């Protein structure tokens, strides 16, 4: 997982949110002496401090590692080690709960291959991921009553993120109730040390949550994620996650309506969350209260990210699922095994007992295998967002983007798109197109974008990996009037402020079309030994005035040459056919949403214009094909400032001869030198 997640950066699959933001925050702390400063959320966090978004003192413990190897890969490797390390306390919990080594190993294996766990690790870097090992270690230390280790694990868990206080408080509540039900007498329970620790844990967790929230507000009073304004619980009527419990109690009908929003996906998420452990926590019903602190707000939300895999949010609940699974699995074990201790080896059990154990292990293994199998098609229904469908290897395009990115000096400021930002984490003046943040009252998307652009010496976009972001930049000609094209390759375009010379690096893009990807409007496909591919498109007399069209090719501002390889038999006088170029502009839309408290959010979208414009055309006459009926090359050349879908077609075909098209090529000759008027 360390290798796979690290490969996502050069494969252009990592995000500014959140790998880029944390890598930049670590870099500015170590090298620029700005405490966890990052630029992604400046419209909602003017301080620029990571502590204005989340209270995460745990980040200080990772700084020494980043000093040794200052790279986003450092964070990803540490995260993978931490998440994978959660399998160890799960194994130990199973043994403590009386399970055999094999059964405990199966439970730990189920954790390591769980799609939710893999999704947490796969989706960039998040402090929530560290809750998995810390909470699991805390649960194990509680089981064996190792109080020093328990205190350390709880302290580490609390330090990851402010919401961890609620999770810790829930653990304390669970253990308090569990001990009380075991004793059935309050006086007897109070006299126990573990009962006192559980009550203290509840108080500490809630207190830490309150302190964490106050710290975030101290650094950033306008935090939309906490103060309200995200609209994540709009149907319930709650401004933020803090309001969810109160609104749920005061308005049961609103709660039902909120739970029914996108209910198939929510049911699918529950099946994935509990089904992957065969619903074992249900055998220990009290353990289900551990799931409520996050699962309740997630299911009451109208934000799909909260109830889907492939992001950091399942880390808030998965540890408790496996703790409950260990307790539930204990109840399935035969008596001779359920009473075993962690240090028991071969117990000399009877043949019947061994048979029962093997049957249990086989059933658990079968359930696990089935769940692994069905988790693959579940991805097709969107429940496993961001789970890898293919390995993140770099190809021709990715290498071209990396080469262009290397042209930007490390000391220079830059504005870029989401998936390219992690390439520029090593500067405090790197900015991202701000379409995935929230805008506090007084801040706007257009104003923020213009501000970022004015601060930037360079701008890098890539049409291949983010059409809307690159298109938004390239269609803002007024804002880009001071920029020229420094480099261009396969849709990746680097703009430089004040750059007026020819592109220092330009690799032209090209496309080839033939009988396999052109649409016939009249005619047929035939074998033709003279054609490059051995087949050609043919238009005979009587096939009508139209020959071919195409679905279109995405082109960006520049100069292009379109080549046509044609022949005619026999050669006739007059016009044989007309070849032409049309464009259907792509419109980049900016949708602004007003949320509670005057907070706004923005979504970028793209759509094709209803208007198709003729750019150029050329009539090919019979004499142009002289002296023979062999294939001849013809070309048209045009320059464009329009970002859109281009089509090149043949029409007005003569009815006196047969016309053959072998292939058609499109080649980028030069980038547009300036994006200004």
C-alpha positions in Angstrom: 0.0 0.0 0.0 2.9 2.3 0.6 4.1 1.7 -2.9 0.7 2.0 -4.5 -0.3 5.2 -2.7 3.1 6.8 -3.4 2.7 6.0 -7.1 -0.5 8.0 -7.2 1.5 11.3 -7.1 3.5 10.8 -10.3 0.4 9.1 -11.8 -1.4 12.4 -11.3 -4.1 10.7 -9.2 -3.4 12.4 -5.8 -5.3 15.4 -4.6 -4.6 18.9 -3.2 -7.3 17.9 -0.7 -5.8 16.3 1.3 -2.4 15.0 0.4 -1.2 18.3 -1.0 -2.5 20.3 1.9 -0.8 18.2 4.5 2.4 17.9 2.6 2.5 21.7 2.1 1.7 22.2 5.8 4.6 20.0 6.9 6.9 21.7 4.4 6.1 25.2 5.5 6.5 24.3 9.1 9.9 22.7 8.6 11.4 25.0 6.0 9.4 28.3 5.9 8.8 28.5 9.7 5.1 29.0 9.2 3.2 26.7 11.6 1.3 24.1 9.4 0.5 26.7 6.8 -1.4 25.6 3.7 -3.2 27.5 0.9 -6.1 25.3 -0.2 -8.7 26.6 2.2 -7.8 30.3 2.5 -11.3 31.5 1.6 -12.7 29.5 4.6 -9.5 29.6 6.7 -7.8 33.0 6.3 -5.1 32.1 8.8 -3.9 29.4 6.5 -3.1 27.2 9.6 -4.0 23.6 9.6 -5.3 24.1 13.1 -7.9 26.4 11.7 -9.5 23.4 10.1 -8.8 20.6 12.6 -7.2 20.3 16.0 -4.5 17.8 15.2 -1.5 18.0 17.7 -0.5 14.5 16.6 1.1 16.2 13.5 3.9 17.4 15.7 5.0 13.8 16.2 5.4 13.3 12.5 7.6 16.3 11.9 10.9 14.6 12.6 10.2 12.0 9.9 9.3 14.8 7.4 12.6 16.5 8.3 14.5 13.4 7.4 12.6 12.8 4.1 10.6 15.9 3.1 8.2 14.3 0.7 4.5 13.4 0.4 5.7 9.8 0.2 6.9 10.1 3.8 3.3 10.8 5.0 1.9 8.0 2.9 4.4 5.4 4.1 3.8 6.3 7.8 0.0 6.2 7.2 0.2 2.7 5.5 2.3 1.4 8.4 -0.1 2.7 11.0 -3.2 1.4 9.2 -1.6 -2.0 8.6 -0.4 -2.1 12.2 -4.0 -2.2 13.3 -4.1 -5.9 12.4 -1.8 -6.6 15.4 -4.2 -5.4 18.2 -7.1 -7.1 16.4 -5.2 -10.4 16.5 -4.4 -9.9 20.2 -8.0 -8.9 20.9 -9.2 -12.2 19.4 -6.7 -14.1 21.5 -7.8 -12.2 24.6 -11.4 -13.0 23.9 -10.6 -16.7 23.8 -10.3 -17.3 20.0 -7.7 -19.6 18.6 -4.6 -18.3 16.8 -6.2 -19.3 13.4 -9.5 -17.6 14.2 -7.7 -14.5 15.4 -5.6 -14.5 12.3 -8.7 -14.7 10.1 -10.2 -11.7 11.9 -7.0 -9.7 11.5 -6.8 -10.7 7.8 -10.4 -9.5 7.4 -9.3 -6.1 8.7 -6.3 -5.9 6.3 -8.3 -6.7 3.2 -11.5 -4.8 4.2 -12.4 -2.3 1.4 -13.2 0.4 4.0 -9.8 0.0 5.5 -8.1 0.0 2.1 -10.1 3.0 1.1 -8.9 5.0 4.1 -5.3 4.2 3.2 -5.8 4.7 -0.5 -7.3 8.2 -0.4 -4.3 10.4 0.2 -3.3 11.3 3.7 -5.6 12.0 6.7 -5.1 12.1 10.5 -8.3 10.1 10.9 -6.4 7.0 9.5 -4.3 6.9 12.7 -7.5 6.4 14.8 -7.5 2.8 13.6 -4.4 1.5 15.3 -4.7 3.9 18.3 -8.2 3.0 19.2 -7.6 -0.7 18.6 -4.5 -0.7 20.9 -6.6 1.2 23.5 -9.2 -1.5 23.4 -6.7 -4.3 23.8 -4.9 -2.5 26.7 -8.3 -2.1 28.3 -9.0 -5.8 27.9 -5.7 -6.8 29.6 -5.9 -3.9 32.1 -2.5 -2.4 31.1 -3.2 1.1 32.2 0.0 2.8 31.1 -0.3 1.5 27.5 -4.0 2.4 27.6 -3.3 6.0 28.6 -0.7 6.4 25.9 -3.0 4.9 23.2 -6.0 7.1 24.3 -3.7 10.2 24.3 -2.5 9.5 20.8 -6.1 8.8 19.6 -7.3 12.1 21.1 -4.4 14.0 19.5 -5.3 12.9 15.9 -8.4 15.1 15.4 -10.9 16.9 17.6 -13.8 14.5 16.9 -11.8 11.7 18.4 -12.9 13.1 21.8 -16.5 11.9 21.0 -15.2 8.5 20.0 -13.2 8.2 23.2 -16.2 9.3 25.3 -18.3 6.7 23.6 -15.8 4.0 24.5 -15.9 5.2 28.1 -19.7 5.1 28.1 -19.7 1.6 26.6 -17.4 0.2 29.2 -19.3 2.0 32.0 -22.6 0.4 31.0 -20.9 -3.0 30.4 -19.4 -3.1 33.9 -22.6 -2.0 35.5 -24.6 -4.7 33.7 -22.0 -7.2 34.8 -22.3 -6.3 38.4 -26.0 -5.4 38.5 -25.3 -3.2 41.5 -24.1 0.4 41.2 -22.2 0.3 44.5 -20.3 -2.8 43.5 -19.5 -1.2 40.1 -18.3 2.0 41.6 -15.8 0.2 43.8 -14.0 -1.2 40.7 -11.0 0.6 39.3 -12.0 -0.1 35.7 -15.4 1.4 36.2 -13.8 4.6 37.6 -11.5 4.7 34.6 -14.4 4.3 32.2 -16.3 7.2 33.8 -13.1 9.3 33.7 -12.6 8.4 30.1 -16.1 9.7 29.2 -15.4 13.0 30.9 -11.9 13.3 29.3 -13.2 12.6 25.8 -16.0 15.1 26.0 -13.7 17.7 27.5 -11.1 17.2 24.8 -13.8 17.5 22.1 -14.8 20.9 23.6 -11.2 22.0 23.8 -10.5 21.0 20.2 -13.5 22.8 18.9 -12.6 26.0 20.9 -9.0 25.8 19.5 -10.2 25.5 15.9 -12.5 28.5 16.5 -9.7 30.5 18.1 -7.5 30.1 15.0 -10.4 30.3 12.5 -13.7 31.7 13.9 -15.4 31.3 10.5 -14.8 27.5 10.1 -17.8 26.4 8.0 -17.3 22.7 8.8 -18.0 23.3 12.5 -20.0 26.5 12.7 -22.4 25.5 9.9 -22.6 26.4 6.3 -21.7 23.1 4.6 -25.3 22.0 4.0 -24.3 18.4 4.8 -27.4 17.9 7.1 -29.7 20.2 5.2 -32.6 17.7 5.1 -32.4 17.1 8.9 -32.2 20.8 9.5 -28.9 20.7 11.3 -26.3 23.4 10.6 -23.4 21.2 11.5 -22.5 17.8 13.0 -22.7 19.2 16.5 -26.4 20.0 15.9 -27.3 16.5 14.6 -28.2 14.9 18.0 -30.5 17.8 19.1 -32.2 18.1 15.7 -32.8 14.3 15.6 -34.5 14.4 19.0 -36.6 17.5 18.3 -37.7 16.6 14.8 -38.1 12.8 14.3 -39.9 13.4 11.0 -36.9 15.3 9.7 -34.7 12.5 10.9 -36.7 10.0 8.9 -36.6 12.1 5.8 -32.9 12.5 6.2 -32.3 8.8 6.6 -34.3 8.1 3.4 -32.1 10.4 1.3 -30.2 8.1 -1.0 -31.3 5.2 1.1 -30.0 2.4 -1.3 -26.5 3.7 -0.9 -26.8 4.0 2.8 -28.1 0.4 3.1 -25.2 -0.7 0.8 -22.8 1.0 3.1 -24.2 -0.7 6.2 -24.0 -4.0 4.4 -20.4 -3.4 3.6 -19.5 -2.1 7.0 -21.1 -4.9 9.0 -21.4 -7.6 6.4 -17.6 -7.9 5.9 -17.4 -9.1 9.5 -20.5 -11.3 9.0 -22.6 -9.0 11.3 -20.7 -10.4 14.3 -21.1 -7.2 16.4 -24.8 -7.9 16.5 -24.1 -10.9 18.7 -22.8 -8.4 21.3 -25.6 -5.9 20.9 -24.2 -3.4 23.4 -21.2 -2.9 21.2 -23.4 -1.4 18.6 -23.5 1.9 20.6 -19.9 2.3 19.7 -21.0 2.9 16.1 -23.5 5.6 16.8 -21.2 8.7 17.2 -20.3 8.7 13.5 -22.7 6.3 11.9 -25.7 8.3 13.1 -24.6 11.6 11.6 -23.3 9.9 8.5 -26.7 8.2 7.7 -28.6 11.4 8.6 -26.5 13.3 6.1 -27.2 14.2 2.5 -23.4 14.1 1.7 -22.6 10.8 0.0 -19.0 10.9 1.0 -20.0 10.2 4.6 -21.7 6.9 3.8 -19.3 5.5 1.1 -16.0 3.8 1.1 -12.8 5.2 -0.5 -12.3 8.1 1.9 -11.2 8.8 5.4 -14.6 8.8 7.2 -14.9 5.0 7.8 -11.8 5.3 10.0 -14.2 6.9 12.6 -16.1 3.6 13.0 -14.1 0.6 11.6 -12.0 0.1 14.7 -15.2 -0.4 16.8 -16.7 -2.7 14.2 -13.7 -5.1 14.6 -13.7 -4.7 18.4 -17.4 -5.7 18.3 -16.6 -8.6 15.9 -14.1 -10.0 18.3 -16.6 -9.9 21.2 -19.4 -11.4 18.9 -17.1 -14.1 17.6 -16.3 -15.2 21.2 -20.0 -16.1 21.6 -19.8 -18.5 18.6 -16.9 -20.4 20.0 -17.5 -23.7 21.9 -17.2 -23.5 25.6 -13.7 -25.1 25.7 -12.4 -22.4 23.4 -14.4 -19.4 24.6 -12.8 -19.8 28.0 -9.2 -20.1 26.7 -6.7 -17.5 27.7 -4.2 -15.7 25.5 -1.3 -17.9 26.6 -3.1 -21.2 26.0 -1.4 -23.4 23.4 -2.7 -26.9 22.5 -5.5 -27.6 24.9 -6.0 -31.2 24.3 -9.7 -30.7 23.4 -11.9 -33.6 22.4 -12.4 -34.6 18.7 -16.0 -33.2 18.8 -14.6 -29.9 20.1 -11.9 -29.8 17.4 -14.6 -30.6 14.7 -16.7 -27.7 16.0 -13.7 -25.4 15.9 -12.9 -26.4 12.3 -16.4 -25.9 11.2 -16.5 -22.4 12.7 -13.2 -21.5 11.1 -14.3 -22.8 7.8 -17.6 -20.9 7.9 -15.8 -17.7 8.8 -13.3 -18.2 6.0 -16.1 -18.9 3.5 -18.0 -15.7 4.6 -14.8 -13.7 4.2 -14.1 -15.1 0.8 -17.7 -14.3 -0.4 -17.5 -10.8 0.9 -14.2 -10.2 -0.8 -15.7 -11.4 -4.0 -18.8 -9.3 -3.8 -16.9 -6.2 -2.8 -15.5 -5.9 -6.4 -18.9 -5.5 -8.2 -20.1 -3.2 -5.3 -17.5 -0.7 -6.6 -19.5 -0.5 -9.8 -22.4 1.0 -7.8 -20.3 3.8 -6.4 -20.0 2.5 -2.9 -16.2 2.2 -3.1 -15.3 5.7 -4.4 -11.5 6.1 -5.0 -10.8 2.4 -4.5 -8.2 1.6 -7.2 -9.6 -0.1 -10.3 -6.1 -0.1 -11.9 -2.6 0.3 -10.7 -1.4 3.9 -10.7 1.4 3.6 -13.2 2.7 6.5 -15.2 2.5 6.5 -19.0 3.4 8.8 -21.8 1.0 11.6 -20.8 1.9 11.5 -17.1 5.6 11.7 -17.9 5.0 14.6 -20.1 3.2 16.5 -17.4 6.0 15.7 -14.9 8.6 17.0 -17.4 6.6 20.3 -17.8 6.2 20.6 -14.1 9.9 20.4 -13.6 10.4 23.6 -15.7 8.8 25.6 -12.8 11.6 26.8 -10.5 11.1 25.8 -6.9 11.3 29.4 -5.8 8.4 30.5 -8.0 4.7 30.8 -7.2 2.2 28.8 -9.2 -1.5 28.2 -9.7 -2.5 24.7 -10.7 -5.4 22.2 -10.6 -6.3 19.8 -7.9 -4.4 16.6 -9.1 -1.3 18.5 -10.0 -0.9 20.4 -6.7 0.9 17.6 -4.9 3.8 18.2 -7.4 4.2 21.7 -5.9 3.8 21.1 -2.2 7.3 22.5 -1.5 6.4 26.2 -1.5 4.1 28.4 0.5 2.9 30.3 -2.6 1.4 27.4 -4.5 -2.3 27.7 -5.1 -5.1 25.5 -6.4 -8.1 26.4 -8.4 -10.5 26.9 -5.5 -13.6 24.9 -6.5 -13.5 22.4 -3.6 -13.5 24.8 -0.7 -16.0 26.9 1.2 -16.2 30.7 0.9 -17.0 32.6 4.1 -19.1 35.7 3.7 -17.1 38.3 1.8 -15.1 35.8 -0.1 -16.0 34.6 -3.6 -14.8 32.1 -6.1 -14.0 34.6 -8.9 -12.3 37.0 -6.5 -10.2 34.2 -5.0 -9.2 32.8 -8.3 -8.2 36.2 -9.6 -6.2 36.8 -6.4 -4.4 33.5 -6.7 -3.6 34.2 -10.4 -2.3 37.7 -9.6 0.1 36.2 -7.0 1.3 33.5 -9.3 4.3 33.6 -11.7 3.2 30.4 -13.4 -0.1 28.5 -14.1 -0.1 24.8 -15.1 -3.2 22.9 -16.3 -3.8 19.6 -17.9 -6.8 19.0 -20.1 -6.4 15.3 -20.1 -6.9 14.8 -16.4 -9.2 17.6 -15.5 -11.2 19.1 -18.3 -13.2 21.6 -16.2 -10.3 23.0 -14.3 -8.1 23.4 -17.3 -11.0 24.7 -19.4 -11.9 27.3 -16.8 -8.3 28.6 -16.8 -8.0 28.6 -20.6 -11.3 30.4 -21.1 -10.4 33.3 -18.8 -8.6 35.2 -21.4 -9.0 38.5 -19.7 -7.3 37.3 -16.5 -4.6 35.6 -18.6 -3.6 38.5 -20.8 -0.2 38.8 -19.1 0.7 35.1 -19.7 2.3 33.3 -22.5 2.8 29.6 -23.3 6.1 28.3 -21.8 5.5 24.7 -22.6 2.8 22.5 -24.1 2.6 18.7 -24.5 -0.4 16.4 -24.9 -2.9 18.8 -23.4 -0.7 19.9 -20.5 0.0 23.7 -20.8 2.4 25.8 -18.7 1.8 29.5 -18.7 4.3 32.0 -17.6 3.7 35.6 -16.6 5.4 38.0 -19.0 6.5 35.2 -21.2 6.5 36.4 -24.8 8.9 34.2 -26.7 8.3 30.9 -28.4 7.5 28.0 -26.2 10.7 26.6 -24.6 9.2 23.1 -24.7 6.6 22.1 -27.2 5.7 18.6 -28.1 2.8 18.6 -30.7 -0.2 16.4 -30.1 -1.6 14.4 -33.0 -4.6 12.3 -33.7 -5.3 9.7 -36.5 -8.7 8.7 -37.8 -9.7 6.0 -40.3 -12.5 3.6 -41.2 -12.5 2.4 -37.5 -13.4 5.7 -35.9 -15.1 7.8 -38.5 -18.9 7.8 -39.1 -20.1 7.1 -42.6 -22.9 9.4 -43.8 -22.9 7.8 -47.2 -20.9 5.0 -48.6 -19.3 1.9 -47.2 -16.0 0.3 -46.1 -14.0 -1.8 -48.5 -10.6 -3.6 -48.6 -8.0 -1.5 -50.3 -4.4 -2.7 -50.6 -3.3 0.8 -51.4 -4.6 2.1 -48.0 -2.3 2.2 -45.1 -4.5 0.0 -42.9 -5.6 -2.2 -45.8 -9.1 -0.8 -45.7 -10.7 2.5 -46.7 -14.0 4.3 -46.8 -15.6 4.5 -50.2 -18.3 6.8 -51.6 -19.8 5.7 -54.9 -22.0 7.7 -57.3 -25.5 7.6 -55.9 -24.5 7.4 -52.3 -25.7 11.0 -51.7 -23.9 14.3 -51.1 -22.4 13.5 -47.7 -19.4 11.2 -47.1 -18.1 11.1 -43.5 -18.3 12.8 -40.1 -16.8 12.1 -36.7 -17.7 12.2 -33.0 -15.2 15.0 -32.5 -11.8 15.6 -30.9 -11.1 17.9 -28.0 -8.7 20.7 -29.0 -7.4 23.7 -27.2 -6.2 27.1 -28.5 -3.4 26.7 -31.0 -2.6 26.2 -34.7 -3.5 22.9 -36.3 -3.1 21.1 -39.6 -5.7 18.6 -40.7 -4.5 16.1 -43.4 -6.7 14.0 -45.7 -5.5 11.0 -47.7 -7.9 10.7 -50.6 -8.1 9.3 -54.1 -10.8 9.5 -56.9 -11.5 7.1 -59.7 -12.0 8.3 -62.4 -10.6 11.8 -62.3 -13.3 14.2 -63.3 -13.6 17.9 -63.9 -15.1 20.2 -61.3 -15.5 19.8 -57.6 -14.9 16.3 -56.2 -15.7 17.0 -52.6 -15.4 19.7 -49.9 -13.5 19.1 -46.7 -14.1 21.4 -43.7 -13.6 22.0 -40.0 -16.2 22.9 -37.5 -16.1 23.6 -33.7 -18.6 23.2 -31.0 -17.4 25.4 -28.0 -17.2 23.9 -24.5 -18.8 26.1 -21.9 -17.3 25.9 -18.4 -20.0 26.7 -15.9 -19.5 28.0 -12.3 -22.4 27.0 -10.1 -22.5 28.8 -6.7 -24.5 27.4 -3.8 -25.5 29.5 -0.9 -25.5 27.6 2.4 -26.3 28.5 6.0 -24.7 31.5 7.5 -23.9 33.1 4.1 -21.2 30.4 3.4 -21.0 29.5 -0.3 -19.5 26.6 -2.2 -18.8 26.2 -5.9 -18.9 23.4 -8.4 -17.3 23.6 -11.9 -19.1 21.9 -14.8 -18.8 21.7 -18.5 -21.3 21.5 -21.3 -21.3 21.7 -25.1 -22.6 24.8 -26.7 -25.7 24.3 -28.9 -24.0 26.3 -31.7 -21.6 24.7 -34.1 -19.4 27.1 -36.0 -17.7 26.5 -39.4 -14.1 27.4 -39.2 -12.7 26.7 -42.6 -13.3 24.6 -45.7 -11.6 23.7 -48.9 -13.0 22.5 -52.3 -11.0 19.8 -53.9 -11.3 19.7 -57.7 -10.5 16.9 -60.1 -7.3 18.5 -61.4 -5.9 18.4 -57.9 -5.8 14.6 -58.2 -3.9 14.5 -61.5 -1.9 12.7 -62.8 -3.2 9.3 -61.4 -5.8 7.7 -59.3 -3.4 7.0 -56.5 -3.9 8.4 -53.0 -3.0 12.1 -52.6 -2.4 14.1 -49.5 -4.4 17.3 -48.9 -4.4 19.5 -45.8 -6.1 22.6 -44.3 -4.5 24.8 -41.6 -6.2 26.9 -39.1 -5.6 28.8 -35.8 -8.2 28.9 -33.1 -8.7 30.5 -29.7 -11.7 28.3 -28.9 -11.6 25.5 -26.4 -14.1 22.9 -27.8 -14.9 19.8 -29.8 -13.7 19.9 -33.3 -15.0 17.9 -36.3 -13.6 17.5 -39.8 -16.0 16.2 -42.4 -16.3 15.6 -46.1 -19.4 16.7 -48.1 -20.7 17.8 -51.5 -19.4 14.6 -53.0 -19.4 14.4 -56.8 -21.9 12.0 -58.4 -19.6 11.3 -61.3 -16.8 9.3 -59.6 -15.9 7.1 -56.7 -14.1 8.7 -53.8 -11.9 6.9 -51.3 -10.7 8.1 -47.9 -7.8 6.2 -46.4 -7.2 8.2 -43.2 -7.4 11.6 -41.7 -4.8 13.2 -39.3 -4.9 16.2 -37.0 -1.6 17.7 -35.8 -1.0 20.5 -33.4 1.6 22.8 -35.1 2.0 25.5 -32.4 0.4 26.6 -29.1 -1.3 29.9 -29.0 1.4 32.3 -27.9 -0.8 34.4 -25.5 -4.2 34.0 -24.0 -4.9 37.7 -23.9 -7.2 39.6 -26.2 
